[in-house]
């Protein structure tokens, strides 16, 4: 029996995080309208999983095959404040940027690794497959040359990514603090109003 992909429903600090088996949500959504008809969220199109429309949590899906990152479908409350919307959009933008960077990076890594192995095997007069049909490999020392060169060649890209990552996370953390403060003040006003009654 095939293993079912796991989806994680997550929410605020007060909610417990839980793992759910998503047998009915594992197929790709084909669009907003059809997703809504099936009781799914329209923002899950193309992710390979769809949380139910009635869910009040963020959903974390299985790792993407290109970036190895887990996609998140963010819950949008019906009465989302402008500040909460800014926070959600900042988180979505950070997720999209991370997805793009790591998908491109991993694709380039795999391609350059294959080219490196091919060129080294060709220089040794060997084929890509051995006599048993197994893919030929290089030893750890030879591969260390590739890893070192790849990291050196991409050093500036990684530094720029890290700078952008820190900026985005600082913004998200600042917005999270503002949202938490706004919610606390709203709760205090509500409590004060109920005490006065």
C-alpha positions in Angstrom: 0.0 0.0 0.0 1.4 3.4 -1.0 2.2 5.9 1.8 -0.1 8.9 1.9 1.4 12.3 2.0 1.3 14.1 5.3 -0.1 17.6 5.7 0.4 19.6 8.8 -2.3 22.0 10.0 -0.8 24.8 12.0 -2.2 27.8 13.6 -1.5 30.4 16.3 0.4 29.6 19.5 -2.8 28.7 21.2 -3.6 26.0 18.7 -2.0 22.6 18.8 -0.1 21.6 15.7 -1.3 18.3 14.4 -0.4 15.9 11.5 -3.2 14.8 9.3 -3.3 12.1 6.7 -4.5 13.8 3.5 -5.7 11.0 1.3 -8.5 13.1 -0.1 -6.3 16.2 -0.5 -3.3 14.8 -2.3 -4.4 15.5 -5.9 -3.4 18.8 -7.6 -6.1 21.4 -7.6 -6.9 22.6 -11.1 -8.1 26.1 -10.4 -9.9 28.4 -8.0 -13.5 27.7 -9.2 -13.2 23.9 -9.3 -11.3 23.9 -6.0 -14.1 25.8 -4.3 -16.6 23.3 -5.7 -14.7 20.4 -4.1 -14.5 22.2 -0.8 -10.8 23.2 -1.2 -9.0 26.5 -1.0 -8.3 28.2 -4.4 -4.8 29.3 -3.3 -3.6 25.6 -3.3 -3.7 25.3 -7.1 -0.7 23.4 -8.4 0.8 22.6 -4.9 -0.2 18.9 -4.9 -2.4 19.2 -1.9 -5.4 21.1 -0.8 -6.7 21.8 2.7 -10.4 21.7 3.2 -12.2 25.1 2.8 -13.5 25.1 6.4 -10.0 24.8 7.9 -8.8 27.7 10.2 -5.1 26.8 10.1 -2.1 27.2 7.9 -1.3 24.0 6.1 2.2 22.7 5.5 2.5 20.2 2.6 5.0 17.6 1.5 8.5 18.8 0.2 8.6 20.2 -3.3 10.6 18.0 -5.6 12.7 20.8 -7.0 13.4 23.1 -4.0 13.0 20.5 -1.2 11.0 23.2 0.7 7.6 22.4 2.2 4.9 24.7 0.7 2.5 26.5 3.0 -1.0 27.5 2.3 -1.8 30.4 4.6 -5.2 30.7 6.3 -7.0 33.9 5.5 -9.5 34.8 8.2 -12.8 36.4 7.1 -12.1 39.5 9.1 -8.4 39.9 8.4 -7.1 43.3 9.3 -4.9 45.3 6.9 -1.9 44.7 9.3 -2.7 40.9 9.4 -2.9 40.9 5.5 0.5 42.7 5.3 2.0 40.0 7.5 0.4 37.1 5.5 1.5 38.7 2.2 5.1 39.2 3.6 5.2 35.5 4.6 3.8 34.4 1.2 6.4 36.6 -0.6 9.2 35.1 1.5 8.0 31.6 0.7 7.8 32.4 -3.0 11.3 33.9 -3.0 12.8 30.9 -1.1 11.0 28.5 -3.5 12.4 30.3 -6.6 16.0 30.5 -5.2 16.3 26.9 -4.0 14.5 25.4 -7.1 17.0 27.3 -9.4 20.0 26.5 -7.1 19.2 22.8 -6.9 18.6 22.5 -10.6 21.9 24.1 -11.3 23.6 21.9 -8.7 22.3 18.7 -10.2 23.1 19.7 -13.8 26.6 20.8 -13.0 27.2 17.7 -10.9 26.2 15.5 -13.8 28.4 17.4 -16.1 31.4 17.2 -13.7 30.9 13.4 -13.3 30.6 12.9 -17.0 33.7 15.0 -17.8 35.8 13.1 -15.1 34.6 9.7 -16.2 35.3 10.6 -19.9 38.8 11.8 -19.0 39.4 8.3 -17.3 38.0 6.6 -20.4 35.0 5.2 -18.5 31.3 5.2 -19.4 28.4 6.7 -17.4 27.2 3.2 -16.7 29.3 0.2 -15.7 29.0 -3.3 -17.1 26.2 -4.2 -14.7 24.1 -1.1 -15.8 24.7 0.8 -12.5 25.4 4.5 -12.7 29.1 5.0 -12.4 30.3 7.3 -9.6 33.4 9.1 -8.5 35.1 8.8 -5.1 34.6 11.2 -2.3 37.8 13.1 -2.9 36.9 13.7 -6.5 33.5 14.9 -5.6 35.0 17.2 -2.9 36.6 19.1 -5.8 33.2 19.7 -7.4 31.5 20.8 -4.1 34.3 23.2 -3.4 34.2 24.7 -6.9 30.4 24.9 -6.9 30.3 26.7 -3.5 33.1 29.1 -4.6 31.3 29.9 -7.8 28.0 30.6 -6.1 29.4 32.4 -3.0 28.0 35.8 -4.1 24.6 34.4 -4.8 24.5 32.8 -1.4 25.6 36.0 0.3 22.9 38.0 -1.5 20.3 35.3 -0.6 21.3 35.5 3.1 21.0 39.3 3.1 17.6 39.2 1.5 16.5 36.4 3.8 17.5 38.3 7.0 15.7 41.5 5.7 12.5 39.5 4.9 12.6 37.8 8.3 13.2 41.0 10.2 10.2 42.5 8.4 8.0 39.4 9.2 9.1 39.4 12.9 8.4 43.2 13.2 4.9 42.7 11.6 4.2 39.7 13.9 5.0 41.9 16.9 2.6 44.6 15.6 -0.1 42.0 15.0 0.3 40.5 18.5 0.1 43.9 20.1 -3.0 44.9 18.1 -4.7 41.6 19.1 -3.7 42.1 22.7 -5.1 45.6 22.7 -8.3 44.4 21.0 -8.7 41.7 23.6 -8.2 44.2 26.5 -10.8 46.6 25.0 -13.2 43.6 24.7 -12.6 42.5 28.3 -13.0 46.0 29.6 -16.3 46.4 27.7 -17.6 43.1 29.2 -16.5 44.0 32.7 -18.4 47.3 32.5 -21.7 45.5 31.6 
